[in-house]
Amino acid sequence: MTGRSEVRRVGTRLIDKVEPGQWLLVFLDDARELITPERAAEVNATLDLLALAIGQGVSPAFPDEPGFALPSGMALQAVQRMTQS
């Protein structure tokens, strides 16, 4: 079982020794690094925020409105002014 509630096979060739219950940072089904439970919690929180940002997550900790104007809700001219250097 993974921190993201998924079950998958993971290659551990890049990690010296892995014990059951240890946390691994995994990318493309290969373990890249042995991490602490605290670091795993940080990674999971970051992934939760990313899922929320792309519309795949719901978090009661965050309001529906971000508190600032999103570019998707602005007129084209306003976005162009923001991106001009």
Beta strands, then each sheet from edge to edge (+ up, - down):
strand 1: 23-27
strand 2: 30-35
sheet 1: 1+ 2-
end
